[in-house]
Amino acid sequence: MKLTKLFGALAIAGFLATGAQAATKLSVAATPVPHAEILEHIKPTLAKEGIDLDVKVFTDYVQPNQQVFDKAIDTNFFQHKPYLDTFNKEQGTNLVSVGLVHVEPFGAYSKKLKKGDAIPDGAIVAIPNDPSNGGRALLLIEKQGLIKLKDPSNLLATAADVVENPKNLKFKELEAATLPRVLDDVTIALINANYALEAGLKPTEDALFIEDAESPYANLVATRPDKAESPEIKALIKALQTPDVKKFIEEKYKGAVVPAF
């Protein structure tokens, strides 16, 4: 009888072990704020569906795409479509968008000026050095009437496309992640909201000027074409685009991050 019970216990243990191993692992590359935080929020939801979400945090905009393309990571969540398109074109990759999640309004910050102050002549303006975010910064500056671009519809505009610059602004192109750290050295810096949040800045309060909710730069989930239709990727998108996540974004980020679904 004891032997029978032993075999029964072993069988149950084996069944439970098999069940535990049945969980599908899904790795996602993300920048820390807000992307990784949003992903951590939906981990329990996906766990109920048998998906073990492995969030891998990066602080740059290159490796998350490269590692997904190299099949080291399944998917990523950190970028907008103009950046993805530019990356694919420049790096020869073919990553695709599988769903939109939120907009991070892009803003201008300064330690030398206060909101409402006029931008002085000869101001040093730091902008991201990647084409899509650099163009995004210039379009926002143009919207303030500070410059005029050759083609206001060109999302990849560069400083060379500035045809009118009445204040003689001096543009300094730097890696996006470093921009919060140069605020002491420049007049203003145009900073992505995720990096602004990481630096303790409050976009809706601290930005001199900022994009409105109509920004076309919605952050998306990207993956390889062969993974786009997989059940786990579809489950990820479904979990991200829920009323619960919308509430989480609105309550946690208070306008610094805006749901895009």
Accessible surface in RSA format (square Angstrom, percent):
REM  Atomic radii and reference values for relative SASA: ProtOr
REM  Chains: A
REM  Algorithm: Lee & Richards
REM  Probe-radius: 1.40
REM  Slices: 20
REM RES _ NUM      All-atoms   Total-Side   Main-Chain    Non-polar    All polar
REM                ABS   REL    ABS   REL    ABS   REL    ABS   REL    ABS   REL
RES MET A   1   174.09  90.2 132.50  87.7  41.58  99.0 111.56  94.8  62.52  82.8
RES LYS A   2   181.31  88.5 173.83 106.7   7.49  17.8 118.11 106.3  63.20  67.3
RES LEU A   3   112.41  62.6 107.62  77.0   4.79  12.0 110.26  77.4   2.15   5.8
RES THR A   4    93.21  66.3  87.86  89.1   5.35  12.7  61.58  82.7  31.63  47.8
RES LYS A   5   140.25  68.4 128.27  78.7  11.97  28.5  79.33  71.4  60.92  64.9
RES LEU A   6    96.62  53.8  91.81  65.7   4.80  12.1  96.22  67.6   0.40   1.1
RES PHE A   7   123.20  61.6 119.18  73.8   4.02  10.5 119.51  72.5   3.70  10.6
RES GLY A   8    32.38  39.9   0.00   N/A  32.38  39.9  31.58  86.7   0.80   1.8
RES ALA A   9    58.25  53.6  47.62  73.5  10.63  24.2  52.56  74.0   5.69  15.1
RES LEU A  10   105.93  59.0  97.82  70.0   8.11  20.4  98.35  69.1   7.58  20.4
RES ALA A  11    67.24  61.8  48.77  75.3  18.47  42.0  60.63  85.4   6.61  17.5
RES ILE A  12   110.23  62.7 108.10  80.5   2.12   5.1 110.21  79.4   0.02   0.0
RES ALA A  13    55.15  50.7  47.29  73.0   7.86  17.9  50.95  71.7   4.20  11.1
RES GLY A  14    36.41  44.9   0.00   N/A  36.41  44.9  34.79  95.5   1.62   3.6
RES PHE A  15   152.21  76.2 144.85  89.7   7.37  19.2 150.34  91.1   1.87   5.4
RES LEU A  16   114.87  64.0 107.60  77.0   7.28  18.3 109.24  76.7   5.63  15.1
RES ALA A  17    49.43  45.4  40.94  63.2   8.48  19.3  49.14  69.2   0.29   0.8
RES THR A  18    89.64  63.8  87.93  89.1   1.71   4.1  63.35  85.1  26.29  39.7
RES GLY A  19    43.83  54.1   0.00   N/A  43.83  54.1  31.29  85.9  12.54  28.1
RES ALA A  20    77.63  71.4  49.59  76.5  28.04  63.8  62.65  88.2  14.99  39.7
RES GLN A  21   146.76  82.1 117.00  85.5  29.76  70.9  47.36 100.8  99.40  75.4
RES ALA A  22    76.67  70.5  44.78  69.1  31.89  72.5  56.89  80.1  19.78  52.4
RES ALA A  23    48.93  45.0  29.20  45.1  19.73  44.9  31.62  44.5  17.31  45.9
RES THR A  24    60.08  42.7  54.53  55.3   5.54  13.2  29.12  39.1  30.95  46.8
RES LYS A  25   132.28  64.5 113.53  69.7  18.75  44.6  60.31  54.3  71.98  76.7
RES LEU A  26     0.19   0.1   0.19   0.1   0.00   0.0   0.19   0.1   0.00   0.0
RES SER A  27    12.17  10.3  12.06  16.1   0.10   0.2   7.34  15.6   4.83   6.8
RES VAL A  28     0.00   0.0   0.00   0.0   0.00   0.0   0.00   0.0   0.00   0.0
RES ALA A  29     0.00   0.0   0.00   0.0   0.00   0.0   0.00   0.0   0.00   0.0
RES ALA A  30     0.00   0.0   0.00   0.0   0.00   0.0   0.00   0.0   0.00   0.0
RES THR A  31     0.00   0.0   0.00   0.0   0.00   0.0   0.00   0.0   0.00   0.0
RES PRO A  32    31.49  23.0  28.43  25.9   3.06  11.1  29.37  24.2   2.13  13.2
RES VAL A  33    25.17  16.6  25.17  22.8   0.00   0.0  25.17  21.9   0.00   0.0
RES PRO A  34     0.00   0.0   0.00   0.0   0.00   0.0   0.00   0.0   0.00   0.0
RES HIS A  35     0.54   0.3   0.54   0.4   0.00   0.0   0.54   0.6   0.00   0.0
RES ALA A  36     7.62   7.0   7.62  11.8   0.00   0.0   7.62  10.7   0.00   0.0
RES GLU A  37    58.41  33.5  51.67  39.1   6.73  16.0  26.46  51.2  31.95  26.1
RES ILE A  38     0.00   0.0   0.00   0.0   0.00   0.0   0.00   0.0   0.00   0.0
RES LEU A  39     0.00   0.0   0.00   0.0   0.00   0.0   0.00   0.0   0.00   0.0
RES GLU A  40    85.44  49.1  75.99  57.5   9.45  22.5  40.43  78.2  45.01  36.8
RES HIS A  41    60.77  33.2  43.05  29.9  17.73  45.3  39.69  40.9  21.08  24.5
RES ILE A  42     2.39   1.4   2.05   1.5   0.35   0.8   2.39   1.7   0.00   0.0
RES LYS A  43    70.78  34.5  68.89  42.3   1.89   4.5  30.00  27.0  40.78  43.4
RES PRO A  44    81.05  59.1  73.64  67.1   7.41  27.0  80.03  66.1   1.02   6.4
RES THR A  45    59.76  42.5  57.00  57.8   2.76   6.6  33.12  44.5  26.64  40.3
RES LEU A  46     0.00   0.0   0.00   0.0   0.00   0.0   0.00   0.0   0.00   0.0
RES ALA A  47    63.77  58.6  44.89  69.3  18.88  43.0  47.55  67.0  16.22  43.0
RES LYS A  48   180.18  87.9 139.73  85.7  40.45  96.3  92.12  82.9  88.06  93.8
RES GLU A  49    97.67  56.1  65.30  49.4  32.37  77.1  39.51  76.4  58.16  47.5
RES GLY A  50    31.95  39.4   0.00   N/A  31.95  39.4  27.82  76.3   4.13   9.2
RES ILE A  51    12.28   7.0  11.02   8.2   1.26   3.0  11.62   8.4   0.67   1.8
RES ASP A  52    73.39  51.4  67.98  67.7   5.40  12.8  18.91  44.5  54.48  54.3
RES LEU A  53     3.62   2.0   0.02   0.0   3.60   9.0   0.02   0.0   3.60   9.7
RES ASP A  54    33.95  23.8  30.44  30.3   3.51   8.3   7.79  18.3  26.17  26.1
RES VAL A  55    21.47  14.1   0.46   0.4  21.02  50.6   0.46   0.4  21.02  57.0
RES LYS A  56    79.99  39.0  75.58  46.4   4.41  10.5  40.09  36.1  39.90  42.5
RES VAL A  57    83.11  54.7  52.10  47.2  31.00  74.7  52.10  45.3  31.00  84.1
RES PHE A  58    34.87  17.4  30.77  19.1   4.10  10.7  34.87  21.1   0.00   0.0
RES THR A  59    86.76  61.7  82.10  83.2   4.66  11.1  49.30  66.2  37.46  56.6
RES ASP A  60    34.63  24.3  33.91  33.8   0.72   1.7  21.82  51.4  12.80  12.8
RES TYR A  61    24.07  11.2  20.48  11.6   3.60   9.4  17.26  13.0   6.82   8.4
RES VAL A  62    75.78  49.9  75.78  68.6   0.00   0.0  75.78  65.8   0.00   0.0
RES GLN A  63    74.02  41.4  74.02  54.1   0.00   0.0  25.14  53.5  48.88  37.1
RES PRO A  64     0.00   0.0   0.00   0.0   0.00   0.0   0.00   0.0   0.00   0.0
RES ASN A  65     0.00   0.0   0.00   0.0   0.00   0.0   0.00   0.0   0.00   0.0
RES GLN A  66    49.60  27.7  49.60  36.3   0.00   0.0  20.24  43.1  29.37  22.3
RES GLN A  67    50.18  28.1  50.15  36.7   0.03   0.1   9.16  19.5  41.02  31.1
RES VAL A  68     0.00   0.0   0.00   0.0   0.00   0.0   0.00   0.0   0.00   0.0
RES PHE A  69    74.19  37.1  65.77  40.7   8.42  21.9  65.77  39.9   8.42  24.1
RES ASP A  70    85.81  60.1  57.32  57.0  28.50  67.4  26.31  61.9  59.50  59.3
RES LYS A  71   144.21  70.4 116.95  71.8  27.25  64.9  63.46  57.1  80.75  86.0
RES ALA A  72    66.68  61.3  32.09  49.5  34.59  78.7  42.86  60.4  23.81  63.1
RES ILE A  73     4.06   2.3   2.24   1.7   1.82   4.4   4.04   2.9   0.02   0.1
RES ASP A  74    29.34  20.5  29.32  29.2   0.02   0.0   0.02   0.0  29.32  29.2
RES THR A  75     0.00   0.0   0.00   0.0   0.00   0.0   0.00   0.0   0.00   0.0
RES ASN A  76     0.00   0.0   0.00   0.0   0.00   0.0   0.00   0.0   0.00   0.0
RES PHE A  77     0.00   0.0   0.00   0.0   0.00   0.0   0.00   0.0   0.00   0.0
RES PHE A  78     6.68   3.3   0.54   0.3   6.13  16.0   0.54   0.3   6.13  17.6
RES GLN A  79     5.74   3.2   1.08   0.8   4.66  11.1   5.74  12.2   0.00   0.0
RES HIS A  80     5.80   3.2   5.79   4.0   0.01   0.0   5.51   5.7   0.29   0.3
RES LYS A  81    97.76  47.7  97.40  59.8   0.36   0.9  66.38  59.7  31.38  33.4
RES PRO A  82    15.29  11.1   9.41   8.6   5.88  21.4  14.77  12.2   0.52   3.2
RES TYR A  83    16.27   7.6  16.27   9.3   0.00   0.0   9.62   7.2   6.65   8.2
RES LEU A  84     1.89   1.1   1.89   1.3   0.00   0.0   1.89   1.3   0.00   0.0
RES ASP A  85    65.37  45.8  58.09  57.8   7.28  17.2  27.98  65.9  37.39  37.3
RES THR A  86    10.89   7.7   8.16   8.3   2.73   6.5   9.52  12.8   1.37   2.1
RES PHE A  87    10.31   5.2   6.79   4.2   3.52   9.2   9.96   6.0   0.35   1.0
RES ASN A  88    27.10  18.7  23.58  22.8   3.53   8.5  12.66  30.5  14.44  14.0
RES LYS A  89   176.58  86.1 145.91  89.5  30.67  73.0 101.02  90.9  75.56  80.5
RES GLU A  90   106.46  61.1  71.48  54.1  34.98  83.3  32.57  63.0  73.90  60.3
RES GLN A  91    96.22  53.8  68.07  49.7  28.15  67.0   5.41  11.5  90.81  68.9
RES GLY A  92    62.84  77.5   0.00   N/A  62.84  77.5  36.35  99.7  26.49  59.3
RES THR A  93    11.64   8.3   0.96   1.0  10.68  25.4   1.00   1.3  10.64  16.1
RES ASN A  94    82.68  57.0  75.80  73.3   6.88  16.6  37.74  90.8  44.93  43.4
RES LEU A  95     4.41   2.5   0.00   0.0   4.41  11.1   0.00   0.0   4.41  11.9
RES VAL A  96    52.51  34.6  49.30  44.6   3.21   7.7  52.51  45.6   0.00   0.0
RES SER A  97    41.01  34.7  15.53  20.7  25.48  58.7   8.47  18.0  32.54  45.6
RES VAL A  98    35.63  23.4  10.19   9.2  25.44  61.3  18.92  16.4  16.71  45.3
RES GLY A  99    14.08  17.4   0.00   N/A  14.08  17.4  12.71  34.9   1.37   3.1
RES LEU A 100    77.40  43.1  75.58  54.1   1.82   4.6  75.58  53.1   1.82   4.9
RES VAL A 101     0.21   0.1   0.21   0.2   0.00   0.0   0.21   0.2   0.00   0.0
RES HIS A 102     0.00   0.0   0.00   0.0   0.00   0.0   0.00   0.0   0.00   0.0
RES VAL A 103     8.72   5.7   8.72   7.9   0.00   0.0   8.72   7.6   0.00   0.0
RES GLU A 104     7.49   4.3   7.00   5.3   0.50   1.2   2.38   4.6   5.12   4.2
RES PRO A 105     6.60   4.8   6.57   6.0   0.03   0.1   6.57   5.4   0.03   0.2
RES PHE A 106     0.03   0.0   0.03   0.0   0.00   0.0   0.03   0.0   0.00   0.0
RES GLY A 107     0.04   0.1   0.00   N/A   0.04   0.1   0.00   0.0   0.04   0.1
RES ALA A 108     0.00   0.0   0.00   0.0   0.00   0.0   0.00   0.0   0.00   0.0
RES TYR A 109     2.78   1.3   2.78   1.6   0.00   0.0   2.78   2.1   0.00   0.0
RES SER A 110    21.70  18.3   0.00   0.0  21.70  50.0   0.14   0.3  21.56  30.2
RES LYS A 111   136.56  66.6  97.40  59.8  39.16  93.2  63.95  57.6  72.61  77.3
RES LYS A 112   113.58  55.4  79.18  48.6  34.41  81.9  84.66  76.2  28.92  30.8
RES LEU A 113    29.14  16.2  20.62  14.8   8.52  21.4  21.33  15.0   7.81  21.0
RES LYS A 114   163.51  79.8 158.94  97.5   4.57  10.9 105.57  95.0  57.94  61.7
RES LYS A 115   117.75  57.4  90.44  55.5  27.31  65.0  67.43  60.7  50.33  53.6
RES GLY A 116    78.46  96.8   0.00   N/A  78.46  96.8  41.32 113.4  37.14  83.2
RES ASP A 117    70.68  49.5  51.08  50.8  19.60  46.3  13.51  31.8  57.17  57.0
RES ALA A 118    81.72  75.1  57.83  89.2  23.89  54.4  67.68  95.3  14.05  37.2
RES ILE A 119    12.16   6.9   9.98   7.4   2.19   5.3   9.98   7.2   2.19   5.9
RES PRO A 120    59.27  43.2  50.23  45.8   9.04  32.9  59.27  48.9   0.00   0.0
RES ASP A 121   112.22  78.6  86.55  86.1  25.67  60.7  31.72  74.7  80.50  80.3
RES GLY A 122    31.17  38.4   0.00   N/A  31.17  38.4  15.66  43.0  15.52  34.8
RES ALA A 123     3.67   3.4   0.00   0.0   3.67   8.4   3.67   5.2   0.00   0.0
RES ILE A 124    70.96  40.4  70.90  52.8   0.06   0.1  70.90  51.1   0.06   0.2
RES VAL A 125     0.09   0.1   0.09   0.1   0.00   0.0   0.09   0.1   0.00   0.0
RES ALA A 126     0.00   0.0   0.00   0.0   0.00   0.0   0.00   0.0   0.00   0.0
RES ILE A 127     1.38   0.8   1.38   1.0   0.00   0.0   1.38   1.0   0.00   0.0
RES PRO A 128     1.01   0.7   0.00   0.0   1.01   3.7   0.00   0.0   1.01   6.3
RES ASN A 129    82.11  56.6  57.92  56.0  24.19  58.3  11.18  26.9  70.94  68.6
RES ASP A 130    23.59  16.5  19.76  19.7   3.83   9.1  20.74  48.8   2.85   2.8
RES PRO A 131    46.80  34.1  39.41  35.9   7.39  26.9  46.68  38.5   0.12   0.8
RES SER A 132     0.12   0.1   0.04   0.1   0.08   0.2   0.00   0.0   0.12   0.2
RES ASN A 133     2.09   1.4   2.09   2.0   0.00   0.0   0.00   0.0   2.09   2.0
RES GLY A 134     6.35   7.8   0.00   N/A   6.35   7.8   6.35  17.4   0.00   0.0
RES GLY A 135     0.09   0.1   0.00   N/A   0.09   0.1   0.00   0.0   0.09   0.2
RES ARG A 136     5.26   2.2   4.11   2.1   1.15   2.7   0.64   0.9   4.62   2.8
RES ALA A 137     0.00   0.0   0.00   0.0   0.00   0.0   0.00   0.0   0.00   0.0
RES LEU A 138     0.26   0.1   0.26   0.2   0.00   0.0   0.26   0.2   0.00   0.0
RES LEU A 139    33.11  18.4  27.57  19.7   5.55  13.9  27.76  19.5   5.35  14.4
RES LEU A 140     7.62   4.2   3.97   2.8   3.66   9.2   7.09   5.0   0.54   1.4
RES ILE A 141     0.13   0.1   0.13   0.1   0.00   0.0   0.13   0.1   0.00   0.0
RES GLU A 142    32.60  18.7  25.68  19.4   6.92  16.5  13.97  27.0  18.64  15.2
RES LYS A 143   142.28  69.4 107.39  65.9  34.88  83.1  90.77  81.7  51.51  54.9
RES GLN A 144    71.21  39.8  39.72  29.0  31.49  75.0  13.95  29.7  57.26  43.4
RES GLY A 145    61.56  75.9   0.00   N/A  61.56  75.9  33.06  90.7  28.49  63.8
RES LEU A 146    18.19  10.1  17.14  12.3   1.05   2.6  18.19  12.8   0.00   0.0
RES ILE A 147     9.02   5.1   0.00   0.0   9.02  21.7   2.70   1.9   6.32  17.1
RES LYS A 148   107.07  52.2 107.02  65.7   0.05   0.1  55.85  50.3  51.22  54.6
RES LEU A 149     2.19   1.2   0.05   0.0   2.14   5.4   0.05   0.0   2.14   5.8
RES LYS A 150   141.27  68.9 114.55  70.3  26.72  63.6  71.98  64.8  69.29  73.8
RES ASP A 151    66.02  46.2  63.33  63.0   2.68   6.3  23.46  55.2  42.56  42.4
RES PRO A 152    79.39  57.9  67.35  61.4  12.04  43.8  67.58  55.8  11.81  73.4
RES SER A 153    89.62  75.7  63.98  85.4  25.64  59.1  54.90 116.9  34.72  48.6
RES ASN A 154    53.02  36.6  47.17  45.6   5.85  14.1  12.61  30.3  40.42  39.1
RES LEU A 155    68.69  38.3  65.32  46.7   3.37   8.5  65.32  45.9   3.37   9.1
RES LEU A 156    71.86  40.0  65.20  46.6   6.65  16.7  65.20  45.8   6.65  17.9
RES ALA A 157     1.79   1.6   0.47   0.7   1.32   3.0   0.47   0.7   1.32   3.5
RES THR A 158    60.62  43.1  57.60  58.4   3.02   7.2  53.97  72.5   6.65  10.1
RES ALA A 159    36.43  33.5  25.53  39.4  10.89  24.8  25.83  36.4  10.60  28.1
RES ALA A 160    91.25  83.9  56.09  86.6  35.16  80.0  68.78  96.9  22.47  59.5
RES ASP A 161    27.13  19.0  27.13  27.0   0.00   0.0   2.33   5.5  24.81  24.7
RES VAL A 162    29.25  19.2   7.36   6.7  21.89  52.7   7.36   6.4  21.89  59.4
RES VAL A 163    80.77  53.2  46.75  42.3  34.02  82.0  53.52  46.5  27.25  73.9
RES GLU A 164    93.69  53.8  88.35  66.8   5.34  12.7  30.95  59.9  62.74  51.2
RES ASN A 165    48.79  33.6  28.64  27.7  20.15  48.5  15.90  38.3  32.88  31.8
RES PRO A 166   105.94  77.2  63.40  57.8  42.55 154.7  77.09  63.6  28.86 179.4
RES LYS A 167    55.67  27.2  55.33  33.9   0.34   0.8  30.64  27.6  25.03  26.7
RES ASN A 168    79.79  55.0  79.49  76.8   0.30   0.7  22.53  54.2  57.27  55.4
RES LEU A 169     5.59   3.1   0.24   0.2   5.35  13.5   0.24   0.2   5.35  14.4
RES LYS A 170   102.81  50.2  99.06  60.8   3.75   8.9  69.06  62.2  33.75  36.0
RES PHE A 171    45.92  23.0  11.73   7.3  34.18  89.0  11.95   7.2  33.96  97.2
RES LYS A 172    93.41  45.6  89.72  55.1   3.69   8.8  51.02  45.9  42.39  45.2
RES GLU A 173    88.67  50.9  65.67  49.7  22.99  54.7  19.00  36.7  69.67  56.9
RES LEU A 174    41.89  23.3  40.13  28.7   1.76   4.4  41.89  29.4   0.00   0.0
RES GLU A 175    88.61  50.9  84.85  64.2   3.76   8.9  29.92  57.9  58.69  47.9
RES ALA A 176     4.07   3.7   2.84   4.4   1.23   2.8   2.84   4.0   1.23   3.3
RES ALA A 177    21.10  19.4  14.69  22.7   6.41  14.6  14.69  20.7   6.41  17.0
RES THR A 178    34.06  24.2  34.06  34.5   0.00   0.0  32.07  43.1   2.00   3.0
RES LEU A 179     0.01   0.0   0.01   0.0   0.00   0.0   0.01   0.0   0.00   0.0
RES PRO A 180    18.75  13.7   8.29   7.6  10.47  38.0   8.33   6.9  10.42  64.8
RES ARG A 181   173.23  72.7 144.69  73.8  28.55  68.0  74.09 101.3  99.14  60.1
RES VAL A 182    26.51  17.4  26.51  24.0   0.00   0.0  26.51  23.0   0.00   0.0
RES LEU A 183     6.98   3.9   6.36   4.5   0.62   1.6   6.36   4.5   0.62   1.7
RES ASP A 184    93.52  65.5  75.24  74.9  18.29  43.2  25.58  60.2  67.94  67.8
RES ASP A 185    96.08  67.3  74.68  74.3  21.40  50.6  22.80  53.7  73.28  73.1
RES VAL A 186     1.35   0.9   0.14   0.1   1.21   2.9   1.18   1.0   0.17   0.4
RES THR A 187    17.12  12.2  16.39  16.6   0.73   1.7   4.32   5.8  12.80  19.4
RES ILE A 188     0.31   0.2   0.31   0.2   0.00   0.0   0.31   0.2   0.00   0.0
RES ALA A 189     0.00   0.0   0.00   0.0   0.00   0.0   0.00   0.0   0.00   0.0
RES LEU A 190     0.00   0.0   0.00   0.0   0.00   0.0   0.00   0.0   0.00   0.0
RES ILE A 191     0.01   0.0   0.00   0.0   0.01   0.0   0.00   0.0   0.01   0.0
RES ASN A 192     8.71   6.0   8.31   8.0   0.40   1.0   1.27   3.1   7.44   7.2
RES ALA A 193     0.23   0.2   0.00   0.0   0.23   0.5   0.00   0.0   0.23   0.6
RES ASN A 194     1.97   1.4   1.97   1.9   0.00   0.0   0.37   0.9   1.60   1.5
RES TYR A 195     8.53   4.0   7.24   4.1   1.28   3.3   5.94   4.5   2.59   3.2
RES ALA A 196     0.00   0.0   0.00   0.0   0.00   0.0   0.00   0.0   0.00   0.0
RES LEU A 197    38.33  21.3  22.80  16.3  15.52  39.0  22.80  16.0  15.52  41.8
RES GLU A 198    71.89  41.3  35.35  26.7  36.54  87.0  23.26  45.0  48.63  39.7
RES ALA A 199    54.92  50.5  15.79  24.4  39.13  89.0  28.65  40.3  26.27  69.6
RES GLY A 200    60.55  74.7   0.00   N/A  60.55  74.7  36.37  99.8  24.18  54.2
RES LEU A 201    36.09  20.1  33.80  24.2   2.29   5.8  33.80  23.7   2.29   6.2
RES LYS A 202   119.27  58.2 118.43  72.7   0.84   2.0  67.50  60.8  51.77  55.1
RES PRO A 203     1.88   1.4   1.13   1.0   0.75   2.7   1.13   0.9   0.75   4.7
RES THR A 204    68.84  49.0  46.89  47.5  21.96  52.3  36.81  49.4  32.03  48.4
RES GLU A 205   111.64  64.1  92.55  70.0  19.09  45.4  36.05  69.7  75.58  61.7
RES ASP A 206    61.51  43.1  44.69  44.5  16.83  39.8  15.01  35.3  46.51  46.4
RES ALA A 207     2.94   2.7   0.77   1.2   2.18   4.9   0.77   1.1   2.18   5.8
RES LEU A 208    25.62  14.3   9.67   6.9  15.95  40.1   9.67   6.8  15.95  42.9
RES PHE A 209    29.17  14.6  22.15  13.7   7.02  18.3  29.17  17.7   0.00   0.0
RES ILE A 210    57.60  32.8  38.70  28.8  18.90  45.5  38.70  27.9  18.90  51.3
RES GLU A 211    22.53  12.9  14.93  11.3   7.60  18.1  12.92  25.0   9.61   7.8
RES ASP A 212    69.77  48.9  59.00  58.7  10.78  25.5  42.65 100.4  27.12  27.0
RES ALA A 213    74.77  68.7  49.47  76.3  25.30  57.5  50.73  71.4  24.04  63.7
RES GLU A 214   153.57  88.2 126.82  95.9  26.76  63.7  51.79 100.2 101.78  83.1
RES SER A 215    15.10  12.8   0.20   0.3  14.90  34.3   5.49  11.7   9.62  13.5
RES PRO A 216    91.52  66.7  63.49  57.9  28.03 101.9  75.31  62.2  16.21 100.8
RES TYR A 217     5.90   2.8   5.90   3.4   0.00   0.0   5.90   4.4   0.00   0.0
RES ALA A 218    13.05  12.0  10.43  16.1   2.62   6.0  10.43  14.7   2.62   6.9
RES ASN A 219     5.97   4.1   5.97   5.8   0.00   0.0   0.00   0.0   5.97   5.8
RES LEU A 220     0.00   0.0   0.00   0.0   0.00   0.0   0.00   0.0   0.00   0.0
RES VAL A 221     0.00   0.0   0.00   0.0   0.00   0.0   0.00   0.0   0.00   0.0
RES ALA A 222     0.00   0.0   0.00   0.0   0.00   0.0   0.00   0.0   0.00   0.0
RES THR A 223     0.00   0.0   0.00   0.0   0.00   0.0   0.00   0.0   0.00   0.0
RES ARG A 224    18.25   7.7  18.25   9.3   0.00   0.0   6.38   8.7  11.88   7.2
RES PRO A 225    64.47  47.0  47.27  43.1  17.20  62.5  49.47  40.8  15.00  93.2
RES ASP A 226    99.43  69.7  60.33  60.0  39.10  92.5  49.72 117.0  49.72  49.6
RES LYS A 227    34.54  16.8  34.54  21.2   0.00   0.0  15.21  13.7  19.32  20.6
RES ALA A 228    17.92  16.5  12.83  19.8   5.09  11.6  12.83  18.1   5.09  13.5
RES GLU A 229   126.25  72.5 113.43  85.8  12.81  30.5  61.76 119.5  64.49  52.7
RES SER A 230    18.89  16.0  11.87  15.8   7.03  16.2  17.74  37.8   1.15   1.6
RES PRO A 231   107.67  78.5  98.01  89.3   9.66  35.1 103.26  85.3   4.41  27.4
RES GLU A 232    27.24  15.6  26.08  19.7   1.16   2.8   2.44   4.7  24.79  20.2
RES ILE A 233     0.91   0.5   0.91   0.7   0.00   0.0   0.91   0.7   0.00   0.0
RES LYS A 234   114.23  55.7 106.52  65.4   7.71  18.4  63.99  57.6  50.24  53.5
RES ALA A 235    12.81  11.8   7.79  12.0   5.02  11.4  12.04  17.0   0.77   2.0
RES LEU A 236     0.05   0.0   0.05   0.0   0.00   0.0   0.05   0.0   0.00   0.0
RES ILE A 237    21.79  12.4  21.79  16.2   0.00   0.0  21.79  15.7   0.00   0.0
RES LYS A 238   148.73  72.6 140.61  86.3   8.12  19.3  92.22  83.0  56.51  60.2
RES ALA A 239     5.45   5.0   0.61   0.9   4.85  11.0   3.27   4.6   2.18   5.8
RES LEU A 240     0.00   0.0   0.00   0.0   0.00   0.0   0.00   0.0   0.00   0.0
RES GLN A 241    65.93  36.9  44.95  32.9  20.98  50.0   7.43  15.8  58.49  44.4
RES THR A 242    36.18  25.7  35.37  35.9   0.81   1.9  34.21  46.0   1.97   3.0
RES PRO A 243   115.59  84.2 107.28  97.8   8.31  30.2 110.93  91.6   4.66  29.0
RES ASP A 244    80.03  56.1  72.66  72.3   7.37  17.4  35.36  83.2  44.67  44.6
RES VAL A 245     0.67   0.4   0.67   0.6   0.00   0.0   0.67   0.6   0.00   0.0
RES LYS A 246    73.17  35.7  73.17  44.9   0.00   0.0  31.20  28.1  41.97  44.7
RES LYS A 247   122.59  59.8 120.96  74.2   1.63   3.9  64.78  58.3  57.80  61.6
RES PHE A 248    42.52  21.3  37.21  23.0   5.31  13.8  42.10  25.5   0.42   1.2
RES ILE A 249     0.00   0.0   0.00   0.0   0.00   0.0   0.00   0.0   0.00   0.0
RES GLU A 250    91.00  52.2  80.38  60.8  10.62  25.3  29.85  57.7  61.15  49.9
RES GLU A 251   101.70  58.4  91.26  69.0  10.44  24.9  43.29  83.7  58.41  47.7
RES LYS A 252   102.06  49.8  74.29  45.6  27.77  66.1  31.82  28.6  70.24  74.8
RES TYR A 253    17.07   8.0   7.63   4.3   9.44  24.6  11.15   8.4   5.92   7.3
RES LYS A 254   153.26  74.8 135.03  82.9  18.23  43.4 106.96  96.3  46.30  49.3
RES GLY A 255    33.05  40.8   0.00   N/A  33.05  40.8  23.99  65.8   9.06  20.3
RES ALA A 256     3.11   2.9   3.11   4.8   0.00   0.0   3.11   4.4   0.00   0.0
RES VAL A 257     1.55   1.0   0.00   0.0   1.55   3.7   0.00   0.0   1.55   4.2
RES VAL A 258    41.71  27.4  41.24  37.3   0.47   1.1  41.71  36.2   0.00   0.0
RES PRO A 259    24.30  17.7   8.80   8.0  15.50  56.3   8.80   7.3  15.50  96.3
RES ALA A 260    33.81  31.1   6.12   9.4  27.70  63.0  17.45  24.6  16.36  43.4
RES PHE A 261    66.47  33.3  20.67  12.8  45.80 119.2  54.92  33.3  11.55  33.1
END  Absolute sums over single chains surface
CHAIN  1 A    12674.8       9945.8       2729.0       7566.4       5108.4
END  Absolute sums over all chains
TOTAL         12674.8       9945.8       2729.0       7566.4       5108.4
